[in-house]
Amino acid sequence: MLRTPDELEKITSLKAEIGRQKGDVDSRLREGLKEHLEATQQGMSTLAEGQKLVGQIKEEMKTIHDLCEQAQSIRKNFPQIDYLAHVHRNFEATRAMQAGLDNFERDCALVQKLLEQDAAEPEVQTNLLEAHMRLTRLRDFRDEALDQIRKARDDSLERTLLDLFERLDAIIELFDDNVGFICMRLIDFVQNDMNGTVVRLAIVIAAEEKNDDRVRALQDAQKDHQDLVSKFTSFTIGPKSIRGYKEKFLQAIEAVVQNKLTTTSQDFKEDASRLDKHTKWYFNDLFVCRQGMQTLFPRKWSIFKTYTDIYHKAMRDFLLAYVDSPELRPPEMLAIVAYVDTYYDKMNKLGVGRDDLKAHVIDGREGELIRDYRNLITKALNEWIDRMYVADRANFTQRSVDAIDQDTSGHFRTKTMADMWRMLGEQIRFAGDSEREDVVEGVLASIFSALKSRQRQWERLIDDETARYKNPTPELTETLQPFQDWLLAIANDQIACVDDAPADVDDPTAQAGFLSRFKNNFSKLPTPPSAKFMTTGGNAELDNIRDGYVDLATHCINRFVSLIFTVDFRTILSDLFVPGKWYDQQAMSRIVTTFDDYVGDYKDVLHPSLLDILIEEMSDALLVHYLAALRTNRGVKFRRGEPFAAKFREDVVAAFGFFEKYPEAFNDTIKPKWKAVNFTVQLLEAEKALVPSVYEQFKTEFWDLHLSWVEGVLKTRDEWDRTMISAVKRAAAATYTGRGMETVMGKVSLAKAVKKAVKKSSSMLLKSAGPLSILLAASRLAVTALAGPVSSPSGDLSERGGGKITPKVVIISMFKYEEAAWKGIDEFNIYAHNITVPGMSPLFPDVHCSADYQGESEINAAGSVAALAFSQKFDLKKTYFMIAGIAGVNPEQATLGSVTFARYAVQVALQYEFDARDLPANFSTGYIPLGSDLPGEYPDNIYGTEVFEVSTALRDIAISFASTASLNDSDTAQTYRALYSPVSSYAAGASPPSVVGCDVATSDVYYSGDILSEAFENTTHIWTNGSGVYCTTAQEDNASLSALVRSTLHGKTDFSRIIVMRTASDFDRPPPSVSALDNLLYVDQGGFDPAINNIYFAGIKVVEGILEGWHSTFEAGIKPTNYIGDIFNTLGGKPDYGRPSEFINPSARKRSPVRRSVRMPRAR
């Protein structure tokens, strides 16, 4: 039912639906049990009375038989008397038969006359009772005559009698027609006060029911006591067959309601919204029955209940036929859902409660219909969006000029944007027709998802097309202008979505943006989305979409500008700062002239709010390329005595000559960034002794200034030496600047790194995939250490005279934001060098080291850690590995922003799993240990990766180092964690962030909620023999530790040198006032940023502590005081968890024959 995370929104509606279905089933069970008990009691009473009667009859017949036997022994002439008695009886029967045959034609004519008179006045039928009495006699006579003939086995006489009695069949048919006429119009008869006719009908049917009961009793007696029955004439006189008038009466009621429902079906198809009106007759009929019919029929018939049951079954079949129909239309879905409550309300007014009806009128399938209706809308929405994207992509890639239009202001626009918003408005109106919050909210969620998906599609498509111009050919260059036109049209589209221009009396065309108009429309629906939906996610989604439009517009402008540098400035940039070219050419003047031409060409077709963005992007791109060229261009060298400072100033003056034309952007944004050029000139012309001071000022102004870039710039001085670099490094170590938003210098350093290393690494993936896909697909590894035998910082580190790199610390982080925590820090530059390691992830094949062989790498957890550990390029025997990532957190142990250090890593999801809907009632969770039958047991099937234990001695040292850090927090996190304060067991979750020693659970499933969290907490407790503390939730730790156990076994690493540090970004379960769904998907807990920041704040303290105490303590290692390794004691020792006696012996490690892919309990 829940195939994707996005489908978790169904949980609330499913829960409500299941509750309704359970109530319906409970009521049906109660009603069925009540009826069953009543029927059983009645049957037992009847059976007891029947048994008593049969017993009395048997005793009487036995007494009579005994008397007869005694009489035969007393009277010698009894046979003669008995014979004479038989003859007498036969004679009397013959006389009666003769009389009946003589009067048969006359009696038939009389009955026929009576029936014909009633047929002439079918609404009255005064002769009905007399005709029924006489007809019954004729039918009994016919049955008796035919029975006697058949006993005599005279076929010729039987044929004669059949011919004689043939007329009676026509009379019976006429009688049935008269009775059927009344039955089919019974409601009309009662409404018109024709009660006499109804009573006569009731008497006839009651008499027939009694005769049928007598026939059934006789048939039962004949089966069991044939020899006794044949001796008593009274048993053989009367009707011989069941005529079933009571059953025909009930069938007539069914036929009436079915005929009316057939007409209703036609009306319903023509106008589904009036189903209540179309079925008005239904409740009128039941009302007539309740008010006027109950006194006219035998009480035991319960005529109103009979009518109610027949009508309810017919209505249920009628509605379910539509529900099950593949041709069910959306209006019919909504009408049926809305009708259910109306139906039960009206039945309740008739005195029939929901529990009195045997089955729910649509089997409780309202939720299913609502989902189907919502899915129809979302399916149409997604198909429409997909078709639009395919068309847009084709037009975009083919650079179709016909797909671009200009609005009334002359701005470029794509032709499909307005169509898209018109379609979205139609879909939300369809959802509003349901007048149900869950439908509106579900469709809104799909629209939000579709809009964000469309933004991502455009961004990827733009990036893919921009990448084609990296090495432009003449043919490709011819398509540049149409491509740039498209970029501006797309950017204008995004602004049109969010540009809420205030209404201006002088400008009647001014109006709100598409997104605001859309919000206004769905807010005015008859049943708008709930306030909870909007506050817990809806408003945030709208804000994200609004931000996404601004980001996409900026992205388009960014790519527009990047094309200028890629195509127009390709040759100009390579000459910057190159002796013999830079001084002689006016490169900057040519660049700004080109800028001026572009702005002149496009300012009239570009939305005014994007013009400043365009100017800022031009400035940023120019400044980044300008400063990056100091390191990327070959042959750059600044000699004392050359006028390079004046040339820098000339370039800046030329650039400012263009940017000053746009004073708002220039004064507030552009000019402050170009101060970086001034600092750069000072680095180049300052005396050696003053360079560290210049660096400190530069770093203070631009916090993310990279030391490696500064080093590269200083190397362009003709008189540079290592003392200058060392002095700057000392200044860097003494200079602390707070981390803030990225500055232009961060882009400068990154631009250089991208050109040399990141092309093969993560940046390509980061541009093409969201954080979640990276989280699932890859892990990142950062090597932070001082190298051993290698002395030269240049060249390929893997070929340094056969020596191996011996890092002191390896930092393992999991995705780009965790990686970002280590970028731009003062302690080391992670992009100084690049080392390719065979066996690493194909997406992230490189390890990056600083100039002192400190750095980072990106890997897929188990395989890539193994590749690194077994690489011949590294000597990791004395290396400390620190897993440093974010995680979910148990509020019973820690809170958002907390830093945790683990002793155990437990692979909690390595179990059998059942859907919660399939669980037995006595199961508390769907997770059952492998080889076990119940939750809460220790697994019988062990894989060896269930639990890893690391050194507590090293962990405690790491905790002491990290405890000296000042941890980051956020206002949002403080507000959210306060929601946990009412629960005493969540005291840790409601407290400020701290450094905690507790354990990590590993699972590929990103879960949320009390049930799963408590289940995995119990798993941690059991698998560690009660010594583990379930605290944080992550994905990769057991994979990384498994690789490190194996590499330690082969002497490549030391498992006693592993630290597992996780910072808390979100809670694994919600506070009392928030649902598990909201906790996972919608609520901003505010813990992400503090968790990312605290990776650095706490982690750097651990790294510094190890490096500072290397020679005195850490080089020799910290001796473990506890068992370390896996459950199989692969590294020796005795595990203090699991069942050691079973797994220390290698022969006991063999797995159960149960196949891993089969989810089943072990064989007994």
PATISE-107739 format. One record per residue (C-alpha): x, y, z. Coordinates in pm, whole numbers, plus 50000, padded with zeros to 5 digits. Example, Ala and Ser with C-alpha at 12.3 -4.5 7.8 and 13.67 -1.06 7.14 Angstrom:
2
512304955050780
513674989450714
***
This chain:
1164
500005000050000
502995023050077
505415018649799
507275052149816
508115077050087
505965102949913
502935080049969
503345082850362
500635110350344
498065082250312
498595070050669
496035093750829
493265086150579
494035048850589
493845049050968
490465066350955
489225042550688
490365011950881
488625025651189
485405029650993
485724994850845
486404980151188
483304996951327
481254983551036
482614948351081
481994949851457
478404960851406
477804933551150
479324907851382
477124919551669
474004918851452
474914885151305
475614870651647
472344884351780
470344869751492
472234837151516
471444834351887
467784842751831
467524817651546
469324791351751
467054796852049
463964796151832
465184765251650
466014747651976
462554755952111
460864743951792
463014712951784
462204705152146
458474709552082
458704688851765
460614661351937
458054661252217
455184659651966
456864632351762
457474612952080
453804615952180
452654605351834
454984575551835
453754565152178
450114568552068
450734549551747
452584522851940
449684520252185
447214517551900
449394492051729
449644471852050
445864473252095
445424461451740
447784432751795
445984423352114
442674425851938
443914402751661
444904376851917
441584379952097
439384381351789
439904353151549
437924371051287
439964403651296
441374398750947
437854398550808
436944429751005
440134447150894
439424437850536
435884451450560
437254483850711
439624488250417
436834481850175
434654507450354
437374533750349
438024527549983
434304529549911
433994562650093
437064576149915
435634564649585
432334581949654
434144614049751
436304611849439
433214606249225
431494636249379
434574657649326
434854647548964
431164654348907
431444689649058
434954698448928
433854717248617
431214736348809
433624745549089
436274756648840
433784778748662
432764794848990
436374801949093
437164815348748
434204838648765
435284851849104
438834857848979
437664874748660
435544898248867
438594907049080
440724911348770
438224937248651
438744956448976
442304947349074
442594974949336
439664959949539
439544921949475
436664915249719
436494878849606
440124871149684
439534851250004
436604830749867
438424824149543
441514813649737
439464789849960
437724772849667
440874771949459
442754755849747
440094728149766
440354722249393
444124720449411
444004696549708
441424674749525
443574673749214
446664665049415
444814636949602
443344622349282
446654621849104
448284607049413
445764578149421
446154571349050
449934571149077
449684546349366
447514524349148
450094526848873
447484531348600
449074553448336
445974555148115
443804568648396
446524593548499
446554608148147
442774611248156
442864629548489
445604653048370
443434662648074
440524668548308
442534690048549
444204710548272
441674738548310
442734743248670
446204754948563
444744784848380
442664793948685
445734791548910
447614814448672
444764839548687
444824837949068
448594843149072
448214873448843
445684889149079
447874882449381
450994894849196
449214926949100
448714935049467
452244924749564
453844946749298
451774976749406
451654970849776
453165005049865
450575022549644
447745002549802
448815013150152
449315049350046
445795049749899
444255034150211
443295001850032
443954983450352
441214957450298
442884944449987
446244943350166
444754924250460
443134898950225
446514894250058
448164889350395
445554862850491
446064844150164
449834844050194
449664834450563
447384805050478
449694794150201
452674797250435
450844774650686
450054748950416
453694749450303
454824743550660
452384713950684
453714699250360
457294702650479
456364685750809
454594657350625
457574652850394
459884651150691
457594625950865
457384604350552
461144602950535
461504590850893
458224571050959
456854559550622
455394526650766
453364544451035
452204573650819
450654550050562
448334535750826
446644569150906
444414585350648
444554619550813
448234621150735
447664617250361
444814641750310
445604677850211
448184696149990
450924674849851
453434701549726
455004734249845
453454763549658
455864790749786
453574821049795
455524836250085
458764833949884
457014848749579
455764877149798
459344885249904
460574882149546
457914907249442
459314932349694
462794926549552
461514930849198
459824963649289
462974978849439
465124966149153
462814981648894
462945014949074
466745012949106
467005006848733
465285040048673
467455056148939
470565043148763
469645061648445
468965093548640
472235089448831
474245086448510
472655118148376
473165138448696
475285122048965
475085152149197
471355145849264
471595110149393
469795120549710
466855133049501
466955102949272
466465079349570
463745098949747
461275071149663
463455046449855
462905062850191
459275071150109
458585033950052
460165024550384
458265052350559
454965039450416
455845004550529
456735016450879
453645038150924
450925019150740
451874983050676
452984968151007
449414964251142
448204947850822
450524917750826
451184890751083
453474903651358
455844874351324
456624885450971
458314917751103
457224933250775
459144965950827
462394947750903
461744925350603
461324955450377
464374972550531
466614942350479
465484937350117
465764974050031
469154977950203
470584947950020
469304961549691
470774996249759
474094980749862
474234959849543
473304990549340
476055012449486
478714985249490
478044978249122
479125013949055
482045012449298
483394980949129
482774993548777
485925002348580
483865029448410
483045047648733
483315084848666
484725110448915
481345127948972
479805094249054
482635086849300
482015119149489
478245114549481
478475079549630
480875090549903
478655120049995
475545098049980
476735073450246
476205097450537
472945109750386
471725073950356
472445065150715
471005097750842
467705091250667
467635054950776
468195066751133
465185089751103
463175059051007
464295042551329
466895020451164
470335025451315
473635018251143
474044987151361
470614974051256
471744970550895
473584938350824
476304952650598
477714987050527
476005001750227
479295003150031
481334979750252
483155009150413
484965017650091
484635055450112
488385058850167
489065037949859
486775059649649
488365091349781
491825078049700
490675067549354
489185101949294
492325118949418
494505095249215
492525102948900
493255139748949
496925134449034
497345109648748
495905134648502
498075161548660
501275141248631
500525129948278
499845165748175
503025178448341
505035150448180
503645158047836
504365194847886
507925187347993
508505164847692
507245192347462
509265219047644
512395197647637
512025191547265
511535228447195
514405237747426
516935213047291
515975221946934
516145259147021
512695264446873
512035301646836
508305295246787
508015282947148
509155316647285
506785346047300
506865381347441
504395393747700
502725427647698
505885442847851
508045428247575
509745402747802
510675368647667
508335341247793
507725304747708
504265297547571
503495269047811
503805286248149
500315301848149
498835269148022
500425250448311
498935273048576
495555272048406
495655234148417
496695234248784
493745256848862
491375232448693
492785203048889
492395220349223
488835230049131
488095193349057
489515184949399
487375212149556
484255196449405
484725167849650
484215191749942
486695170450136
489855183050299
491775150750244
491165152049869
492145188549841
495225183050054
496275152149862
495955169849528
497795200249663
500625177849783
500845162749433
500845197349275
503575209049511
505615178249424
505015183249051
506085219749067
509285211349253
509965182849014
509505206348719
511995230648873
514525202548913
513895190348558
514545224848416
517685228948624
519115195348509
518155202048149
519735236648156
522935222648307
523085194748050
522635218747761
525095243747906
527715216347940
527595211247562
529255245347516
532275236247725
534225230147405
532095248447150
532315240246780
531415265346508
528125247246451
527305248146820
528265284846850
525575293446594
522935280746841
524275301847130
521955331347083
518725310447068
519955291647374
520555323947564
517115336347454
515625304747602
517525309447928
516125344247972
512615332747878
512775305348141
514135329948398
511305354248320
508795325948362
510035319048712
509765355548813
506235357048669
505315329248909
506345348949216
506215385449110
503395398949328
503175434049189
500795455749392
497645466149211
498105500449057
495155521848957
497235535448672
498155500548559
495095477848544
497235449448406
499265446648729
498425415148921
499805389549160
502145362149043
500895328348930
501775311849263
499935337449474
496895335749249
496955298049277
497095299949659
494265325049662
492145301849445
492545270849660
492035291349978
488575301049848
487445265449778
484225254349953
486415231050160
489925245850161
492925227150302
492975225850680
494945250250891
496985220851021
497955210750669
499065245850586
500955251850911
502685217850926
503715216550565
501615235650316
502995270350382
506525256750398
506025239250065
504745271349908
507735289950046
510095263249911
508425264849571
508635302849574
512315300749667
512785274349400
511455297849132
513825325249244
516705300349256
515885286848911
515675321948767
519055329948924
520405297048794
519345306348441
521075339848469
524145322548614
524285298648320
523675327348078
526725345048219
528795313048228
528185308947855
529635343547797
532845333147972
532915298647809
532355310847454
533075348147428
535965350947674
537585317447609
540815332047472
540815364147674
540885347248016
543895325547937
546015356947873
545315373548208
548445380448416
550675363048159
553825383948099
553965397747748
550215396447704
548475410848007
550345443748013
549995449747641
546325440447599
543175457247721
541475424647824
539245439748091
538025466947856
537105440847598
535245420847862
533155449847993
532425461147638
531015426747570
529015429147891
527635462547778
526635447947442
524815418847608
522945441347848
521975464747566
520685435747361
518695418747637
517625444447897
514335451547719
513365414647704
514495406648059
512275411448362
513455442848547
514025423948874
516485401148692
518615429148553
520365435248887
520875397648922
522425396748576
524795425248664
525755408548996
526305375048826
528515392048566
530505408548844
530865376349046
531835355748744
534355381848629
535885385148973
536105347349028
537645340748687
539955370548728
541345359149064
541325322148976
543445330048671
546295339048906
546695301848974
545235284948667
547025304348391
550465291848305
553535313648336
552045339348574
554875357348752
554965391748916
558425407848929
559485436349146
559705467948944
556955458748698
553805480248710
551495451148795
549785470749074
548895498548831
547645472648583
545405457248850
543995491648925
543505498148554
541515465748524
539395474348827
538705509548697
537625494848362
535315470048534
533845496548762
533245518748461
530655493448349
529195482848684
528795518948808
526015522948554
523885502448792
524385521049122
522065500249345
523825467849267
527265483849247
527305502549577
525625476449796
526855443649651
529505445649381
532005470949511
532565454049851
533405421049679
536085436849461
538015445849775
539425410849727
541485424449435
542945451149660
543995424849915
545415403649634
547565432749513
548755438149870
549765401349891
551795405949576
553495439049652
553825438850033
557165433050196
557685397150305
557425405950671
554065422850614
552495394650414
551105376350724
549465408950835
547885413250491
546655377150508
545045383150847
543165413550714
542175394350403
540935364450612
539015387350846
537165402950554
536665370350363
536315341850616
536405313750355
539675325350202
541595293150135
545165290350245
546005270149934
544875298749708
546945323549909
549925300349880
549425298449505
549265336349473
552385340949681
554235316449457
553675340249163
555945365549335
559375363449180
561075363749520
558805339649709
560305313849944
559025288550195
559565311650490
556875334050347
554445304650323
555335292650673
554725327150817
551295328350654
550475293950794
551405305151141
549195335451095
546405312750975
546705291151287
546425322151505
543565338151312
540005328151401
537065340451198
533445330951241
531825310450971
529215329050767
527705329250422
529975319950136
531995349050000
533515353949658
536815339749783
535145306549858
534075305549493
537555314949379
539175286249566
536465262149463
536805272549100
540475263349110
539765230249283
537055221549035
539415226848745
542095204248887
540415177649098
536685179049142
535995171548777
536485135148870
534845137549210
531675147749380
530865181149228
529395165848915
527125144249122
526205172649349
525055192349048
522995163948906
521425147649210
519695158449525
521045152149875
518875121349926
520205102849624
523735110649737
522915098950086
521685065849953
524305061149687
527575071449839
529675078750140
532465104450151
535845099450307
538075127350435
541745120450511
542905145050776
546485138650882
550155146150859
552045124150613
555045103550702
557865097250456
556775120650178
558545153950193
557695172549873
554265188349851
554125189049471
553495163349204
551625130449219
551695117649572
551165081549464
554545081149289
556725097149555
559795075549536
557915044049633
556955058549972
553465054550116
551235081050264
550835076050638
547915097350756
547345101051126
543575106551105
540965095950849
537585113350869
534635094750712
531655116750626
528525106050445
527255133150207
527915167750074
526765188250374
528905167650610
531775172650369
531105210050366
531735211450740
535445206250667
535715230250374
537275264350415
538515257950768
541715273850896
543375241551001
543875225950655
542795227750290
541225195250176
541755201149803
545505206249800
546285172449637
544505144449455
545215107149482
543285081849273
542635048749455
541635017649254
538485001349386
536915033349511
533435043349399
533385051149026
531585083349113
534195093049373
537485076849275
539845101349444
541285109049786
542115145849839
544885156650077
546105189850203
549595203050137
550655185650458
548745154950341
545595163650526
542315160850330
539175142250231
537785116049993
534365104349884
533535067049891
530795040949891
530875028650247
531984992150265
533614987949924
535405020949924
536645018850283
538014984650191
539604999049877
541295026050081
542375002250357
543934977550114
545435004049885
549195001749833
549395039649834
548695042250207
550115028750528
547175029550772
548485007451051
548675036851293
545875057551144
542885068251356
539555065651170
536765089051278
533295083951135
531845119251146
528275123651024
524795134751122
522075111251246
518605108551390
518445108951769
516445092452047
515005120352270
515435097552570
519225100152534
520165132652356
518805162052161
519175181751840
522745193751788
524205169152040
527475151551962
527475114152036
530295088852051
529345052152018
530675020052167
528334997951963
527064999951604
523994977551569
522534967251231
518984968051363
517154962251032
518934929250953
515774909651037
512654894150889
510094921050814
506294919050787
503854945750682
502074958550993
498714948950843
499764912350829
500934909651190
499354886651448
497624904751732
500304895051983
503204909851778
504454944151886
506454950351566
506924937651213
510634930551271
511484894951380
515134884051427
516454860751159
515754824451242
513314833851521
509534831851547
508734861751762
509914897451815
512184902552111
514224870752065
517934867651994
518494858051624
519374822051546
520844830951207
523954852751243
525644870750953
528454886351155
527674922951083
524884926351341
527034943251607
530464959751612
532144972051928
534914998351932
537315008952205
535635026052501
538995039252620
539495058152294
535855068352291
536155083952637
539255103452527
537365115952219
534475126752444
536885146352663
538335163952358
534925171952208
533575184352540
535845214852513
533985226552201
531285253252201
528385236252027
526145253651776
522355256051820
519405272951648
516235290651758
514115266051560
515765236351732
515185252152073
511515257351994
511025222051862
512865204052143
510685223052394
507745202352267
509365171852432
509465187652780
505995175052894
507285138952880
509645131753168
511445103952979
512335129552711
514225152352948
517435147652746
515585156552425
514305188852576
517765199552698
520445219852513
522955200952295
525825183352470
528465156452417
527115121752500
528415086152500
525725063652347
525325039452057
524315040651692
521745019851503
522385012051136
519495008750889
518945016050520
515385026650604
514845062850707
512175057150972
510155078251215
507735070951496
507445054951839
506725019651717
509785014551498
512045034351730
511025013852031
511374981551831
514944990251729
515725002252080
514654967852203
516784951551932
519844971352045
519224961152405
518874924052322
521744921352074
524194938152313
523064918252619
521604949652772
524814970052760
523994990152446
522225023852460
520055030452154
520745066852077
521385076751714
520205063251377
522415062351067
522995042250750
526635034050687
528465026551011
528224988551015
529364987750651
532435008950723
533274989551040
532924956250859
535574967050607
537854979050886
537544946151078
538664927150769
541504951150692
542674948351056
542594910551027
545074913850740
547294938550925
546334968950718
544554989050990
544124988951368
540514984151486
541394998551827
541865032451657
538255038351549
535965066251670
532275067351577
530955102951613
527425112551515
525745146551558
521965148151600
520045164651316
516485152251382
514465131951633
513595095751557
510135099751708
507765129451741
506805149052052
503245144052185
501765172251976
503205161451638
502465131151419
505165107151302
504445117650942
504865154551017
507985147351222
509555129750925
508415150150625
507005184150710
508185199351037
511385219651035
513065206451349
515925231151315
518595205351395
520235201151057
522455231951054
523635227851416
524385191151348
526475199851041
528295227751222
528975206251527
530685180051313
533415205751269
533275221851613
533535188751799
535455169251534
538275194151501
538875191951874
539305154251845
541605157551544
543725184451712
543885164052031
545225133751845
547745153751646
548985173551945
549385142252154
550735120851873
554255114551995
553355112552363
550245090952344
548525083352019
551345070451800
551715040352030
547955036252049
545325035152326
545005000352472
541344988952472
539804980152807
536864961952647
536304936752370
536574951952020
535504937651684
532534918151548
530304891151692
532474863651536
535494874851746
537324877851415
540094898151578
540344875851887
539064879352239
535674870652382
532654891352275
530694906152565
527464905352366
525514879552166
525924842452238
529724838052238
529634800652304
527824795851976
529904818451757
533504816951882
533844782651726
534264788751352
532194758251270
529274774051449
529394804351219
527744785550937
524404800650852
521054783550867
519914767150543
517094792650531
517744813450219
518524849750279
515994861550022
513144841750177
511274857350468
510224827650678
510694813551030
513134785651095
512004749951052
510894731351362
***
